[in-house]
Amino acid sequence: MRSASTEKLAIIGSGPAGLTAAVYAARADLKPLVIEGIDAGGQLMLTTEVENYPGFVDGIMGPELMERIRRQAARFGAQFLTDNVTSVDFSQNPFRIKTGDRTIVAESAIISTGASAKMLGIPGERELLGRGVSTCATCDGFFFKDKKIVVVGGGDSALEEATFLTRFASRVTIVHRRAELRASKIMQDRALANPKIDFIWNSTIDEVYGDQTVDGIHLTNRGIGASRRMSIDGVFVAIGHTPNTSLFTGQLELDSGYIVTTPGSTATSIRGVFAAGDVTDSRYRQAITAAGTGAMAAIDAEHYLAELAVPLPVAA
């Protein structure tokens, strides 16, 4: 670890956005410091096979993909700190970023802390994540060809996921804890008219079953209290995401918890602070889109630091 008192660039987060930013920044000789967190690598560390990341014809395991990008960044000179950020101070430049045992002073920063999928918090859910339990239909739908699957939720995201999954699954059942959906009318109409979608109302999933992969769920009807086991091949949890932005509340402009960036840029409301990946994205939430904005953030930071290095003209 470098002992210099001030870093040119600190990158907070080490998912696809943060590590791609590190690759670009390191190649620009910015010598970025990546504060990767104790649970480094982002959501792909919980993903088994990734088949939609360009360049991997036969797919690649999520953790292996993250490790490859990390090694690539390190090859060009990126440094890594395996610790969690506890607080930041963006009120003046250089910025101050505190971890468990040190304070990092940085001329610029890229925030790539991602977003966390909301989970049900039931037995079997975490254990079978990536083995039949998923939070991303776009990522994993292909693996459920001709399978029977359940989607949990009642909002636009749940109905959009369910509709997408009918391209692959033989049957999609939406489990909703209420008697009516919260989704927009157009999304409801599409789902209700889809012959491959069924609904189970007023019900919750209490447990996910399976040895190596999901093979069933335990359902409880909230209205009458009846319980039953249902055989199923997959469970998609679609009850929303929470952007990991609690550290930045009151310092950066947020919208529904997501960091607001200037259109066409990764610049935030604080000059010299940039944001990339799912922490700014409530729509796409894909590894490739996160990586793309990571590259953008590194380029934006490079341009910012270049401008910062230009001396002001001397008054006549």
C-alpha positions as CSV (number, residue, x, y, z in Angstrom):
1,M,0.0,0.0,0.0
2,R,1.3,3.4,-0.9
3,S,2.2,5.8,2.0
4,A,1.6,9.0,0.0
5,S,-0.7,11.3,2.0
6,T,-2.9,12.2,-1.0
7,E,-4.3,9.9,-3.7
8,K,-5.2,11.3,-7.1
9,L,-8.3,9.0,-7.3
10,A,-10.1,6.9,-4.8
11,I,-12.6,4.3,-6.1
12,I,-15.2,3.2,-3.5
13,G,-16.6,-0.2,-4.5
14,S,-15.3,-3.1,-6.4
15,G,-18.1,-4.5,-8.6
16,P,-18.0,-4.3,-12.4
17,A,-18.2,-0.5,-12.3
18,G,-15.5,0.0,-9.8
19,L,-13.1,-2.5,-11.2
20,T,-13.6,-1.3,-14.8
21,A,-13.0,2.3,-13.6
22,A,-9.8,1.0,-11.9
23,V,-8.6,-0.5,-15.2
24,Y,-9.1,2.7,-17.2
25,A,-7.8,5.0,-14.4
26,A,-4.7,2.8,-13.9
27,R,-3.9,2.8,-17.7
28,A,-4.2,6.6,-17.5
29,D,-1.5,6.5,-14.8
30,L,-3.8,7.9,-12.1
31,K,-2.6,5.1,-9.8
32,P,-6.1,4.7,-8.3
33,L,-6.8,3.3,-4.9
34,V,-9.7,0.9,-4.9
35,I,-11.4,0.6,-1.5
36,E,-13.0,-2.7,-2.3
37,G,-14.8,-3.5,0.9
38,I,-14.7,-6.6,3.0
39,D,-17.2,-8.3,0.7
40,A,-15.4,-7.3,-2.5
41,G,-16.6,-7.9,-6.0
42,G,-20.3,-6.8,-5.9
43,Q,-23.4,-8.9,-6.6
44,L,-21.5,-11.1,-9.2
45,M,-19.7,-12.8,-6.3
46,L,-23.1,-14.4,-5.6
47,T,-23.7,-15.4,-9.2
48,T,-22.8,-18.7,-10.6
49,E,-22.6,-18.8,-14.4
50,V,-22.6,-15.5,-16.4
51,E,-23.5,-16.0,-20.0
52,N,-24.3,-12.5,-21.2
53,Y,-21.0,-10.7,-20.6
54,P,-19.3,-10.1,-23.9
55,G,-16.3,-12.1,-24.8
56,F,-17.1,-15.3,-22.9
57,V,-18.7,-17.7,-25.5
58,D,-19.1,-20.5,-23.0
59,G,-20.0,-18.3,-20.0
60,I,-17.9,-17.6,-16.9
61,M,-18.5,-17.9,-13.2
62,G,-19.3,-14.5,-11.6
63,P,-16.4,-14.6,-9.0
64,E,-13.9,-15.6,-11.7
65,L,-15.0,-12.7,-13.9
66,M,-14.5,-10.3,-11.0
67,E,-11.1,-11.7,-10.2
68,R,-10.0,-11.4,-13.8
69,I,-11.0,-7.7,-13.9
70,R,-9.3,-7.1,-10.6
71,R,-6.0,-8.7,-11.8
72,Q,-6.2,-6.6,-15.0
73,A,-6.5,-3.4,-12.9
74,A,-3.7,-4.5,-10.6
75,R,-1.5,-5.2,-13.7
76,F,-1.7,-1.5,-14.7
77,G,-1.0,-0.2,-11.2
78,A,-4.3,0.0,-9.3
79,Q,-3.9,-0.5,-5.6
80,F,-6.5,-2.2,-3.3
81,L,-7.6,-1.7,0.2
82,T,-9.8,-4.4,1.6
83,D,-11.8,-2.5,4.1
84,N,-15.2,-0.9,4.4
85,V,-15.7,2.9,4.2
86,T,-17.3,4.2,7.4
87,S,-17.7,7.9,6.4
88,V,-16.8,10.4,3.7
89,D,-16.3,14.2,3.7
90,F,-16.9,15.8,0.3
91,S,-17.4,19.3,1.8
92,Q,-13.9,20.4,0.6
93,N,-11.2,19.2,-1.8
94,P,-9.1,17.2,-1.2
95,F,-11.8,14.8,0.0
96,R,-11.5,12.6,3.1
97,I,-12.7,9.0,3.2
98,K,-12.5,7.1,6.4
99,T,-12.2,3.3,6.7
100,G,-11.9,1.2,9.8
101,D,-8.3,2.1,10.6
102,R,-7.3,5.0,8.3
103,T,-8.2,8.2,6.5
104,I,-7.7,8.4,2.8
105,V,-7.2,11.9,1.3
106,A,-8.1,12.1,-2.4
107,E,-8.3,14.7,-5.1
108,S,-11.1,12.9,-6.8
109,A,-13.5,10.0,-6.1
110,I,-15.6,7.5,-8.0
111,I,-18.5,6.0,-6.1
112,S,-19.5,2.5,-7.3
113,T,-21.1,1.0,-4.3
114,G,-23.9,-0.7,-6.2
115,A,-27.4,-1.6,-5.1
116,S,-28.6,-4.6,-3.1
117,A,-31.6,-6.6,-4.2
118,K,-34.2,-6.8,-1.4
119,M,-34.6,-10.3,-0.3
120,L,-37.5,-12.2,1.5
121,G,-35.3,-13.2,4.4
122,I,-36.6,-16.8,4.5
123,P,-34.9,-20.2,5.0
124,G,-33.3,-21.5,1.9
125,E,-33.2,-18.2,0.0
126,R,-29.6,-17.3,0.6
127,E,-28.4,-20.9,0.5
128,L,-29.9,-21.4,-3.0
129,L,-29.1,-18.0,-4.5
130,G,-27.6,-18.7,-7.9
131,R,-28.9,-22.2,-7.8
132,G,-32.6,-21.6,-8.6
133,V,-33.1,-18.4,-6.6
134,S,-32.5,-15.3,-8.6
135,T,-33.1,-11.5,-8.5
136,C,-32.5,-10.9,-12.2
137,A,-34.6,-12.3,-14.9
138,T,-32.5,-10.8,-17.7
139,C,-29.4,-12.4,-16.2
140,D,-30.8,-15.9,-15.5
141,G,-34.0,-16.4,-17.4
142,F,-32.2,-18.4,-20.1
143,F,-31.4,-21.2,-17.6
144,F,-35.0,-21.9,-17.0
145,K,-36.1,-23.1,-20.4
146,D,-39.3,-25.2,-20.1
147,K,-39.2,-24.9,-16.3
148,K,-41.9,-23.9,-13.8
149,I,-40.9,-20.8,-11.9
150,V,-42.3,-18.4,-9.4
151,V,-41.9,-14.6,-9.3
152,V,-42.5,-12.8,-6.0
153,G,-43.8,-9.3,-6.0
154,G,-46.7,-7.1,-7.3
155,G,-45.1,-4.0,-8.7
156,D,-44.0,-3.1,-12.2
157,S,-40.6,-4.8,-11.8
158,A,-42.2,-8.1,-10.8
159,L,-44.6,-8.1,-13.7
160,E,-41.9,-7.0,-16.1
161,E,-39.7,-9.9,-14.9
162,A,-42.6,-12.4,-15.1
163,T,-43.5,-11.3,-18.7
164,F,-39.8,-11.6,-19.8
165,L,-39.5,-15.0,-18.2
166,T,-42.4,-16.4,-20.2
167,R,-40.0,-16.5,-23.2
168,F,-38.2,-19.4,-21.5
169,A,-40.3,-20.9,-18.8
170,S,-43.2,-23.3,-19.4
171,R,-45.2,-21.6,-16.6
172,V,-44.7,-18.5,-14.5
173,T,-46.6,-18.0,-11.3
174,I,-46.7,-14.6,-9.6
175,V,-47.0,-14.8,-5.8
176,H,-48.3,-11.6,-4.3
177,R,-49.1,-11.0,-0.6
178,R,-52.1,-8.8,-1.4
179,A,-55.3,-9.3,-3.3
180,E,-54.4,-6.7,-5.9
181,L,-51.3,-5.6,-7.8
182,R,-49.4,-2.3,-7.2
183,A,-48.1,-2.3,-10.8
184,S,-49.3,0.2,-13.5
185,K,-52.4,-0.7,-15.4
186,I,-50.6,-1.4,-18.6
187,M,-48.2,-3.8,-16.9
188,Q,-51.2,-5.5,-15.2
189,D,-53.1,-5.9,-18.4
190,R,-50.1,-7.5,-20.1
191,A,-49.5,-10.0,-17.3
192,L,-53.2,-10.9,-16.9
193,A,-53.6,-11.5,-20.6
194,N,-50.5,-13.7,-20.8
195,P,-51.6,-17.3,-21.0
196,K,-48.3,-18.5,-19.4
197,I,-48.8,-16.4,-16.2
198,D,-50.8,-17.5,-13.2
199,F,-51.4,-15.7,-9.9
200,I,-51.5,-16.7,-6.3
201,W,-53.0,-14.0,-4.2
202,N,-52.8,-13.1,-0.5
203,S,-49.9,-15.4,-0.1
204,T,-46.3,-15.4,1.0
205,I,-43.4,-17.8,0.6
206,D,-42.1,-19.0,3.9
207,E,-39.3,-21.3,2.8
208,V,-37.4,-22.4,-0.3
209,Y,-36.6,-26.1,-0.6
210,G,-33.8,-27.8,-2.5
211,D,-30.6,-29.8,-2.1
212,Q,-28.4,-28.7,-4.9
213,T,-31.0,-26.6,-6.7
214,V,-34.5,-25.3,-6.0
215,D,-37.2,-28.0,-6.1
216,G,-40.1,-26.4,-4.1
217,I,-41.4,-23.7,-1.9
218,H,-43.7,-23.5,1.2
219,L,-46.7,-21.1,0.7
220,T,-49.0,-19.6,3.2
221,N,-52.3,-17.9,2.3
222,R,-52.5,-14.8,4.6
223,G,-56.3,-14.7,4.4
224,I,-57.2,-18.2,5.5
225,G,-53.9,-19.3,7.1
226,A,-53.7,-22.4,5.0
227,S,-50.2,-23.7,4.1
228,R,-49.0,-26.0,1.4
229,R,-45.8,-27.1,-0.5
230,M,-45.5,-26.3,-4.2
231,S,-43.1,-28.0,-6.5
232,I,-41.2,-25.4,-8.5
233,D,-37.8,-25.1,-10.4
234,G,-36.9,-21.5,-9.7
235,V,-37.8,-18.5,-7.6
236,F,-37.3,-14.9,-8.8
237,V,-37.5,-12.3,-6.1
238,A,-38.7,-9.0,-7.5
239,I,-39.5,-6.8,-4.6
240,G,-37.1,-4.0,-5.4
241,H,-33.5,-2.8,-4.9
242,T,-31.9,-0.6,-2.4
243,P,-29.0,1.6,-3.6
244,N,-26.0,1.5,-1.3
245,T,-25.9,5.2,-0.7
246,S,-26.4,5.7,3.0
247,L,-22.8,7.0,3.3
248,F,-23.6,9.9,0.9
249,T,-27.0,11.1,2.3
250,G,-26.8,14.9,2.9
251,Q,-23.6,15.2,0.8
252,L,-24.7,14.2,-2.7
253,E,-27.9,14.8,-4.6
254,L,-30.0,11.6,-4.5
255,D,-33.3,10.6,-6.2
256,S,-35.1,7.7,-4.5
257,G,-31.8,6.8,-2.9
258,Y,-29.9,6.7,-6.3
259,I,-27.0,9.1,-6.9
260,V,-28.0,11.8,-9.4
261,T,-25.5,12.4,-12.2
262,T,-25.3,15.1,-14.9
263,P,-27.0,13.8,-18.1
264,G,-24.3,12.4,-20.5
265,S,-21.7,12.3,-17.7
266,T,-20.9,10.6,-14.4
267,A,-20.4,13.8,-12.5
268,T,-22.4,14.1,-9.3
269,S,-23.5,17.3,-7.5
270,I,-20.0,17.7,-6.0
271,R,-17.2,18.7,-8.4
272,G,-14.6,16.0,-8.5
273,V,-16.9,13.2,-7.3
274,F,-18.2,10.8,-9.9
275,A,-20.6,7.8,-9.7
276,A,-21.0,4.7,-11.8
277,G,-22.9,1.4,-11.9
278,D,-26.0,0.3,-10.1
279,V,-25.7,3.1,-7.5
280,T,-26.9,5.4,-10.2
281,D,-29.1,3.0,-12.2
282,S,-32.6,2.0,-11.2
283,R,-33.4,0.5,-14.6
284,Y,-30.8,-1.7,-16.3
285,R,-28.7,-3.1,-13.4
286,Q,-26.5,-5.2,-15.7
287,A,-22.8,-6.0,-15.3
288,I,-22.1,-4.7,-18.7
289,T,-23.9,-1.4,-18.2
290,A,-22.2,-1.0,-14.9
291,A,-18.8,-1.6,-16.5
292,G,-19.6,0.9,-19.2
293,T,-20.3,3.7,-16.7
294,G,-17.2,2.7,-14.8
295,A,-15.1,3.4,-17.9
296,M,-17.0,6.7,-18.3
297,A,-16.3,7.7,-14.7
298,A,-12.6,7.0,-15.0
299,I,-12.4,9.1,-18.2
300,D,-14.4,11.9,-16.5
301,A,-12.1,11.8,-13.5
302,E,-9.0,11.9,-15.7
303,H,-10.3,15.0,-17.5
304,Y,-11.1,16.6,-14.1
305,L,-7.7,15.9,-12.7
306,A,-6.0,17.3,-15.9
307,E,-8.0,20.5,-15.5
308,L,-7.1,20.7,-11.8
309,A,-3.4,20.5,-12.7
310,V,-3.5,23.4,-15.1
311,P,-2.2,26.5,-13.2
312,L,-4.5,29.5,-13.2
313,P,-3.3,32.5,-15.4
314,V,-1.4,35.1,-13.6
315,A,-3.2,38.5,-13.5
316,A,-1.4,41.3,-15.3
